[in-house]
Amino acid sequence: MPYTKSPRPYKAEYQKQKERGELAARMERQRARRAMDKTGADKNGNGKADKREGKDIDHVKMLSKGGSNKTGLRIMSPSKNRARNGHSVRKPGGKKPS
């Protein structure tokens, strides 16, 4: 717990994020989620598309590697998406996708 004796410096953290260029990538991820929610059905009315419940929106080409929402999106389980770390997704049988 780093901020036990002093309040958390939210303004300073936000400025650091902007300096590092994290803001643009975060906005791109947010637009991807909103686009997916707009196209999918929402039967339970919570604002998320039913196909996205409990899943991550994965960019085929990672944003950190120069990808964008135009380079392709897919729905993936959080464990697979976060374990990918820029590696290509292998098909069953251990073969790399062509």
Protein Blocks (a to p, Z undefined) as FASTA:
>chain_A
ZZlmbccdfklmmmmmmmnopmmmmmmmmmmmmmmmmmpccfkonopafklgopacddfb
afklopafknopcdddfklmmmnnopacddehhiacZZ
